[in-house]
Amino acid sequence: MFLIKKFKEFIFQNYLEKKLYMIGCSHLLKARKNYKNIKNISNTEFKIYSQNGEDGILDYLTYSLGIERPKFLEIGVGDYSESNTRFIFERTSPKGMVIDCINDLEKKIKKRVKVWKGDLKIINKEINSKNALQLLNKHNMMNNLDLFSLDIDGVDYWVLDKLPKFFSKIVVLEYNPTFGFDLEITVPNISNFDRTKYHYSNLCFGMSFRAAVNLMNKKGFYFVGSNFLNNNAFFVSKKYKKNVYFKNLKIDNTKSNIESNFRESRDRKNKLNYLSGKNKLKEILDCKIVNLRNKKKDIIKIKNLISNIS
């Protein structure tokens, strides 16, 4: 009975994912007719295999830049059931590489996608600031890269900092909206960073929105917008001028990008406690972070950067 149940679940999962693929293709073909009129990238959101609506946003960006078969690199994919590049791989059979450090990564991914359909490299490794560039160069991923996605819930800033200028045409970065709009901060560059071990709330990880935007500006990219959830920022290489490729797009880099309502905080017993608003930041005021506005990049507590929070 157990085997029969598993077989039925497998058949249903395959059926569901094929349906998602067909619906996704149909929707995006229709959506493309309006891409020239888009004023905010969040209006292009559409979830197929991504966690939220990144599939739609990435189709808008790649289509607008004339990229038919994006060479991609995604760091932080889980089992590839929900990721930013899976639909792109399924639809265009491109060259790409996915990296994560979970058990049986290759086996889990091969259960979900037909890897023979494209040139997909699967790397089971923890990425940090010391090994990132060497690994990517080894696999020739820094040459003519179209799409780069980074989401490792930790030292994202420090990994990004090691990459060269103009390393991709399109970049997707996770940022931490809990850090607010004004702070330019990131968690320290710690080996084997674990957001749960760093703070029980799971709220102190990654980099602030301002840290992401400022670093990407130095790397040769301009910000084009965030998703509705306000935890992923999208960037385009300055080699692709906005007034040429995104004439009608209005860039909103205001506080609206950190107005995030999702509630994933946990208490000391690791149970969801659904903190919201300023209570999320209050929970991590004693956490140590790096103040990127300081040339010495001092490690201090968040509360030392905030004079008042009510």
C-alpha positions in Angstrom: 0.0 0.0 0.0 2.8 2.4 0.8 4.4 1.9 -2.6 1.1 2.4 -4.4 0.5 5.6 -2.4 4.0 6.9 -3.3 3.4 6.0 -7.0 0.1 7.9 -7.0 1.7 10.9 -5.4 4.5 10.8 -8.0 2.0 10.6 -10.9 -0.1 13.5 -9.5 3.0 15.6 -8.9 4.1 15.1 -12.5 0.6 15.9 -13.8 0.4 19.1 -11.7 3.8 20.3 -12.8 3.1 19.7 -16.5 -0.1 21.7 -16.0 1.8 24.5 -14.4 4.2 24.6 -17.2 1.5 24.7 -19.9 -0.4 27.5 -18.0 2.8 29.4 -17.5 3.7 29.3 -21.2 0.3 30.4 -22.2 0.1 33.3 -19.7 3.6 34.7 -20.6 2.9 34.6 -24.3 -0.1 36.8 -23.7 1.6 39.0 -21.2 4.4 39.8 -23.6 2.1 41.9 -25.7 1.9 44.5 -23.0 5.6 44.5 -21.8 6.4 47.7 -23.6 3.8 49.5 -21.5 4.9 48.1 -18.1 5.5 50.9 -15.5 6.3 48.7 -12.5 8.0 45.3 -12.7 5.7 43.9 -9.9 2.9 44.2 -12.5 4.6 41.4 -14.4 4.7 38.9 -11.5 3.5 35.4 -12.2 4.3 32.3 -10.3 5.0 29.1 -12.1 7.9 27.3 -10.4 9.3 30.3 -8.5 8.6 30.9 -4.8 6.5 34.0 -5.6 6.1 35.9 -8.9 9.7 35.9 -10.1 8.9 33.8 -13.1 6.9 36.6 -14.7 9.4 39.3 -13.8 12.3 37.4 -15.2 10.4 36.7 -18.4 9.7 40.4 -18.7 13.4 41.3 -18.2 14.9 38.7 -20.5 12.3 39.4 -23.2 12.9 43.1 -23.0 16.7 42.6 -23.3 16.2 40.2 -26.3 17.6 37.2 -24.4 16.0 34.1 -25.9 17.9 31.4 -24.1 19.4 32.8 -20.9 22.7 31.3 -19.6 21.9 31.3 -15.8 23.5 30.7 -12.4 21.3 30.3 -9.3 22.8 30.0 -5.9 20.3 28.7 -3.3 17.7 26.5 -5.0 16.6 24.0 -2.4 15.4 20.8 -4.2 14.5 23.0 -7.3 10.8 22.7 -6.7 10.5 26.4 -6.2 13.3 28.4 -7.8 13.9 31.4 -10.1 15.5 29.5 -13.0 13.6 26.3 -13.2 10.9 27.5 -15.7 13.6 29.1 -17.8 15.4 25.7 -18.0 12.2 23.8 -18.7 11.2 26.2 -21.5 14.4 27.1 -23.2 16.9 24.2 -22.5 19.8 26.6 -21.9 23.2 26.3 -20.2 23.0 26.9 -16.5 24.3 26.0 -13.1 22.5 25.6 -9.7 24.2 25.4 -6.4 23.0 24.4 -2.9 24.2 22.4 0.1 21.4 20.1 0.9 21.5 16.3 1.1 21.1 14.4 -2.2 20.8 17.6 -4.2 21.4 16.1 -7.6 19.1 13.2 -7.0 16.3 15.5 -5.8 16.7 17.8 -8.8 16.7 14.9 -11.3 13.4 13.8 -9.9 11.9 17.1 -10.9 13.5 18.0 -14.2 14.8 16.2 -17.2 18.3 17.5 -17.0 19.2 16.0 -20.4 17.1 18.7 -22.0 19.8 21.3 -21.4 23.3 21.8 -20.1 22.5 21.9 -16.4 25.4 21.6 -13.9 24.4 20.7 -10.3 26.9 21.7 -7.6 26.3 20.5 -4.0 28.4 22.9 -2.1 28.1 25.6 0.5 29.0 29.0 -1.1 30.9 31.6 0.8 33.0 34.7 0.0 36.2 32.5 -0.1 35.1 29.9 -2.6 32.5 31.6 -4.8 34.5 33.3 -7.5 37.0 30.4 -7.8 34.2 27.9 -8.2 32.3 30.0 -10.8 35.4 30.6 -12.8 36.2 26.9 -12.7 32.9 26.2 -14.4 33.2 29.2 -16.8 30.0 30.8 -15.3 31.4 34.3 -15.3 31.6 34.5 -19.1 28.6 35.9 -20.9 26.2 35.2 -18.0 22.6 36.4 -18.7 21.0 35.7 -15.3 22.4 35.5 -11.8 20.2 34.7 -8.8 21.5 34.7 -5.2 19.5 33.6 -2.1 21.4 31.9 0.6 19.8 33.5 3.7 23.1 34.6 5.1 26.3 36.1 3.8 24.9 37.1 0.4 26.5 40.5 0.6 30.0 39.1 1.1 29.6 36.6 -1.8 28.4 39.4 -4.1 31.2 41.7 -3.0 33.8 39.2 -4.5 32.2 39.2 -8.0 33.6 41.4 -10.8 31.8 44.3 -12.3 29.1 43.6 -15.0 29.2 39.9 -14.0 25.7 39.3 -15.5 23.0 41.0 -17.6 20.2 40.5 -15.0 20.6 39.9 -11.3 18.1 38.8 -8.6 19.1 39.3 -5.0 17.3 38.5 -1.8 17.4 41.3 0.8 16.1 41.5 4.3 13.2 44.0 4.6 13.2 43.7 8.4 16.4 45.8 8.4 14.4 48.8 7.1 15.1 51.4 4.5 17.7 53.7 6.0 20.2 51.2 7.4 23.1 50.0 5.1 24.0 46.8 6.9 24.6 43.1 6.5 25.3 40.2 8.8 29.0 39.5 9.5 31.0 37.4 7.1 30.7 34.2 9.2 31.6 30.7 7.9 28.7 28.3 7.8 26.2 31.0 8.6 22.9 29.7 9.8 20.1 32.2 10.3 18.4 30.1 12.9 21.5 29.6 15.0 22.5 33.3 14.6 19.2 34.4 16.1 16.3 32.2 17.2 13.8 34.6 15.4 15.2 33.8 11.9 14.9 37.5 11.3 18.6 38.5 11.3 20.1 37.4 8.0 21.4 38.7 4.7 21.6 42.4 3.8 19.4 45.5 3.9 17.8 46.9 0.8 20.1 49.9 0.7 23.2 47.7 1.1 22.1 45.7 -2.0 21.3 48.7 -4.1 24.5 50.5 -3.3 26.8 47.5 -3.8 25.1 46.7 -7.1 25.6 50.3 -8.3 29.3 49.9 -7.7 29.2 46.6 -9.6 27.7 48.3 -12.7 24.0 47.7 -12.3 20.9 49.7 -11.8 17.8 48.8 -9.7 14.6 48.1 -11.7 12.3 47.1 -8.9 11.2 44.6 -6.2 8.6 41.9 -6.0 5.3 42.3 -4.3 6.6 40.4 -1.2 9.4 42.9 -1.0 12.3 40.5 -0.4 13.8 40.2 -3.9 15.4 43.0 -5.8 16.0 43.0 -9.5 18.9 44.7 -11.3 20.1 45.2 -14.9 23.6 45.9 -16.2 24.2 49.5 -17.0 25.4 48.4 -20.4 21.7 48.1 -21.2 20.4 51.6 -20.9 17.1 52.1 -19.2 15.9 54.7 -21.7 16.4 52.2 -24.5 15.2 48.9 -23.0 12.7 50.0 -20.4 11.4 53.4 -21.6 8.1 53.3 -19.7 9.4 51.7 -16.5 9.3 53.9 -13.5 11.9 53.0 -10.9 10.6 53.2 -7.4 13.5 53.0 -4.9 11.6 54.5 -2.0 10.5 53.0 1.3 7.8 51.0 -0.4 10.5 48.3 -1.1 10.7 47.4 2.5 7.0 47.4 3.3 6.8 43.7 3.8 3.8 42.0 5.5 5.0 38.4 5.4 5.4 37.0 9.0 7.9 34.1 9.4 9.4 35.0 12.8 9.9 32.4 15.5 10.1 32.4 19.3 12.8 30.8 21.4 11.1 27.4 21.1 11.2 27.7 17.3 7.5 28.2 16.9 6.0 30.7 14.6 5.0 33.8 16.5 4.0 36.0 13.5 5.6 39.3 14.5 4.7 42.2 12.2 5.7 45.8 11.6 8.3 47.3 13.9 8.0 44.4 16.3 10.2 42.4 13.9 13.1 44.9 14.1 12.6 45.2 17.9 13.2 41.4 18.2 16.7 41.6 16.7 18.0 44.9 18.1 20.7 43.1 20.1 21.9 41.2 16.9 25.4 42.1 15.7 25.7 43.4 12.1 28.2 45.2 10.0 27.7 48.9 9.4 28.6 49.3 5.8 28.6 53.1 6.0 31.7 52.9 8.2 34.9 52.5 6.2 36.2 50.1 8.9 33.0 48.1 8.6 32.6 47.8 12.3 30.5 45.0 13.8 28.0 46.5 16.2 24.5 45.8 17.5 21.5 47.1 15.5 20.3 49.1 18.4 23.4 51.2 18.3 22.4 52.4 14.9 18.9 53.2 15.8 18.3 56.1 18.2 14.5 55.5 18.6 12.1 52.9 17.5 8.5 52.9 18.9 
